[in-house]
Amino acid sequence: MPNSTTDCLFCNIVAQKAPSYKIVENDQAYAFLDIYPISQGHTLVIPKKHSLNMLDTEDKALCEVNKMVKNICHLYRKALKVDDFLVKSHNGRLAGQVVDHFHVHIIPCYNAESKHGERKKSSQQELEQLQKTITSHLA
C-alpha cells in the first residue's frame, strides 16, 4: 500500500499530477481510459477520495462509483456501439488487485473473446482519439 495518497497513482491522477484520458468526473468519482486496455474503451472508475478497496470505501463514494459505471455503460452503447460489458473489481492482492486504490473496470465486450483479450499498451494518439470519440457523445 502507498505510504500516503501522494504516493498513489490514482490519487495523483485525480489531483492532475499524473496524466490520464478522462471520460467523466463528479465530486465523488473519476473515470478514465486504461492505458493497457483489454478491449477498446476499457475504463477505470475510481472514488476521488483514497480508499484501498471496496470494503475501505465510504458508502456514498461506492454508490457514486457504481452510478458512474452504469452511466458510462449507457454512454458506450452510443459512442462505441457496444451492448455487453464486463464490470469487475479486484479487492486485494490474491484477487488480482495491482493498484492500491479501489477501482472498477468497465471492459466493453465486442465479441466472445473481448473479455479475454491481452492487455496491450495503447499509444497516446489512440487514447486521445478514443477519448474525443467518447466525450463527443456526452450531453
Sequence and secondary structure as in RCSB ss.txt:
>XXXX:A:sequence
MPNSTTDCLFCNIVAQKAPSYKIVENDQAYAFLDIYPISQGHTLVIPKKHSLNMLDTEDKALCEVNKMVKNICHL
YRKALKVDDFLVKSHNGRLAGQVVDHFHVHIIPCYNAESKHGERKKSSQQELEQLQKTITSHLA
>XXXX:A:secstr
  SSGGG HHHHHHTTSS   EEEE SSEEEEE SS SSTT EEEEESS  SSGGGS HHHHHHHHHHHHHHHHH
HHHHS   EEEEE   SGGGT  SSS  EEEEEESSTTGGG       HHHHHHHHHHHHTT  
